[in-house]
């Protein structure tokens, strides 16, 4: 009996080592990285953990979803907020946005639905020990709270993208909000993330089987929905039924990096921030002294250009670790991250 127990233990150990090596390789750790810069970058402080960013193009303002996650992990409260930075100025500090929301704001993914003099800002909020989608009126200076959306399908919401005030999509990066369950899903590579569609106060799952469903975006015609699968490194394209909001998978394309948020520029092209070494990002999350490489990709979804996927910027983590969002404005682009105390505004000289 003891011999059989030893054999079983040894077999489990061999399997564990083999699986660990597989995960290490699949997370991109063996990929050799060459830094790539298109011009100098300026560090802007004031909004720690600017995990997601939207740009009010008409006013030249960057709206930042900020949460000081290291303070939050240390047990502190009131670590999050919404900030603004004037891209047409030369300052190096973001400022908090005034609002009338009475609850606790711990923002995650955000989406700006532009509408001229008054736009709507959708916010994934983890404040108050629950998950909600908060909707605000945005006039370029302050935020007026308009609506709160709660639903049992908001299990672990990450990002949001809207068609209009009543219709929007939300990604659940995991099928549970428990730390242990999420750990199992990540390291066993279980594809249990999903996309939830809201229409007014009704919600339903319209896509599932996604390994760490992260960023979500919609093309300008509102006919295609893009979803980032972080642990699979896939850009997933879904055809959107304009009547029902249903999604049908068109393609799941591997881009060979840990995709995070997806942004759509004026021409319908995609800007995607990514973690090329995912295990380094995990270590960076635990220890701020560990650098995590950051990458920005430009993607032509129509495949009119060759190559359709182009690297824009790659940093080994010296300027910015753990990049989570990137988007252009004029001759520059902005890059935010999950944990850093600053974000970058970079020139596009080439």
N, C-alpha and C positions, 0 to 999 in steps of 0.2 A: 504493500500500500504506500509506504514512504517513497519507494522508487517511482511509482506512478505520480505521486504528488510533485516530486522534484521535476519529473519530465514535463508536467503541465505548467509548473512555475517557469521552467526554462523556455518552454514554447511561448508562453505569454510575454516573457521578457524579450525574446527575439522578435516577436510580432510588434511589440511596443517600440523597440529600437528601429525596426524597419519602417513603421508608420511615421515615427518622428523624423527619420531621414527624408521620407516622401514629403511630409508637410514642409520641412525646411527648404527642399528644392522647389516645391510648388509655390511657396510664398515669395519666390524671386530672390532668395538670399544668394544664390549662385550666379546671379546676373551681374556682369561687370558693368559699372556705370561710369560714364564720361560726363563731367559737368558741361552744361550748355547754357549760354547766356545770350540774350538778344540786345542787351544794353544794361546800364546801371540800374540798381534798385534802391529805393528809399524806404527805410523802416519807419512805420507809423505806429505809435503807441496809444494807449488809452482804452483799448478794447481787447482785453486778453481773451484768448480762445475764440478768435473770430472764425468760427467753423463754417459759417455760410455768409455770403455777401450778395446783395442785389444792388443794381445801379439804376438810379432815377436818371435816365439819359437826358431828359428835358432840362433838368436842373443841374446836372453834373455832380450828383451826390451819391456816394457809396453808403448804403445802409448795411450795418453790421450786426449779425447775431453773435453776441458775446456771452461766454460763460467761463469764468475762471475755474476750470475743472480741477486743478490741483488744490485750490482752496476748498472746493466742494468735497473732494475726496478726504480732506483733512477734517471734515465735519462742520465747516462753516456754512452759514446760510446767506441768502441774498447775494449770490455770486454772479448772477446773470443780468443781462440787460440788452437794450437795443441802442446802437450808437450810429452816428453819422459822420462822414468825412467829406469835405469839399474837394473834389478832384480838380477843380479849376483854380484852386489856391495853391499855396506853397507850404502850408502848415505840416507839422509832423505829429499831430495829436488828434485823435477822434474825440467827439463830444457826445455825451448822452442825449438821447431824444426824449423830450418831455411827453408824457402820456397820462391817461386817466384810468389805466387798468388797475383795479384794486387788489388783484391777487398777486401771487409770487411769480415772477418771470424767470424761467430758466430756458431760454430759447435754444432751439436746435436748428433745423432747416427752416428757411424762409423763402417766400416768393412774392415779388412785387407785380401786381396786375395794374399796369399803367393806364391811366384814364384822363390825361390832360391835367386840369387844375387840381383834381382830387383822384387819388389812386387808392388801391386796396393792398394792404400788406397782410399776407397769411403767415402765421408763425406756429411751428410745432413747439409746444410748451410742455416742459416736464416739471413745472413748479407745483407746489402744494401737494406733493406726493401722488400726482396723477398725470395722465397724458391727455392733452387737449389740443385742438387747433383753434387759435385765437385769430380773429380778423379785425384789422384796424383800418380806419380812414387815415390817409396820409396826404397832407397838404404841402409838404416840403419843409415843414418846421416841427409840427407836433403830430402825435398819433392819437386818434380818438377811437376808443374801443367800440366795436360794432356788434360782435357776436362771439360766442363760445360754442364750439362743437365738441361733444363728448360721445363716445361710442365704445362698446365692448370690443370692437374689432381694432381699436387703437391699442395694440398690445405693446409694441416697442417702436413707436413712430420715429422716423428719421428725417424724411424730407417731404415737401409738399409742392405741388404745381397745380395752378388753377386755370380753368376755362373762363369762368365768370364768378360772380359772388356766391352762387349756390352750388357750382359744380367744380370739384377738385379731386386730385389724386394724392394719396399719401402712401409712402413705403413703410412697411414694418421690416426692420432689418433682421429680427428674430421672431420666433413663434412664442416667445416668453419674455418677460422682463426680469426674470430671476438670473442672477449672475452665474450660478452653476449651470443652469440650463443653456444659457448663451455660450458658455465656455465649451460645453459638449457640442453644440451645433457648429461652432467655429472649428474646433480641432478634429472633429469627426467629419467635417465638411458636409454637414447635413443641409440640404437645400430646403429650408423651411420659411424663408422670407416671403413677403407677399406685397401686393399692391391693392389698396382699398380705394374704392370710388365713392365719393360723397355727392349726393344730389339733395340739396336742402338738408334735412336732418336724417335722411335715409342713407345707409352705408352698406356696401357689400364688397366682398373680395372679387376682383376681376383678373388677377394674375397671381399664381403661386409657384412653388417649387424653385425659388430663387435663393441662391446661397448668399447671404448677407445683402439683402436688397437695400441699396444706399441711395444715391442721388436719383431724382426723377425730374424729367423735363418734357416739354411739349413743343412740337415744331410750330412755326408761325401760322400754318393753316389749320392747326388743331386736329390733324389727321393721324399723327404718329406720336406715340409716347415712348420716351427713352428711359431705361432703367439701368443703373450700374449694379453689377454683381461684384462685390469687392473681393471675396475670397476666390471666386472663379476667374476674376480678371476679365469679365465679359461685359460688353455693351449690348444690351438687349433692346431690340426694336419691336414695338407692338403697333399693329394697325388699330386705330381707334374708330369704333362705330359712333358716328356723330349723333345718332338718335338715342342710343342706349348707354353710351359710355363704355361698352364692353371692349376688351382688349384681346387681340389675337396675335400670338408671337409670329413675327416675320423672320427674325434672325437673332442668333446669339453669337456675337463675334468676339473672339478672344483677342484682347489687346496686350496681353502679356505683362500686366501691371495691376496693382490693387486700386481699381477705380473708386473714386469718392463722389463728389458732387459734379453734376453736369449743368452747364449753362449754355444757352442758345444765343448767338449774336444776331445782329440785325439782318444778316444774310442767311440765317438758318443753319449756320455751321456750329459745331459743338466745341466747347472748351471744357476740358475735363482735367481736374486735379487728381493726382494718384500717388500711391505709396509703392514705389518699385521694390522695396524690401519690407514686406509686411511684418516679419518677425522683429526687424529693427524698430518698426513703429510700436509694436507691443512693448518692447523694452523701453522705448522713449516714454510711453504712457506711464510706466512705473517709475522711471528715473529721468528727470529732466536733463541730466548731464549726458545722456546717451543721445547722439544725433540720429535722426531718421531721415533718409533721403526723400526729396520732394520732386515731383515731376508734373509738368503741364503738357497736355496733348491737344492738338487741333484736329478735328475730324470733319471731313466733308461727307455728310450722310448720303448725298446724291451720287457720290462717286464720279463727279465730273472732272476732278483733278487727280493726277497721278504723282505721288502716292496720295491716297485719300486720308491717311493718318500721318500726321507730322508732329515731331517733338518741337515744342516751343521753348521750353526752359527745363533745366534739370540742375538741382542743387544737392550736394551731398549732406545737407542738413546744417551747413555752416551759417547760411543767411536765414534759412527758415526750415525747421523740422516739421514733418507731418502735415504737409500741405493738403488741404481738404476742399478748396474752391479756387477757381481762377476765372476771370472774365475780363474782356477788353473794354477800353474806353479811349477813343481817339488813337493816338500813337502810343498808348501805354496799356498795361494790363495790371490787374490787382490780384494778389494771391493771399489767401487767408489760411489759417491752420487750426488744428484742434486744441493745442495746448500752449502755443507760444504767447508771449506778452506783447507781440507786435504782429502786424501784417506788412506786406510789401506792395509798393507801387513801382512797377518796372517799366523802363522804356523799351520800345520796339524799334531798334535802329536798323535792323536787317530784315 
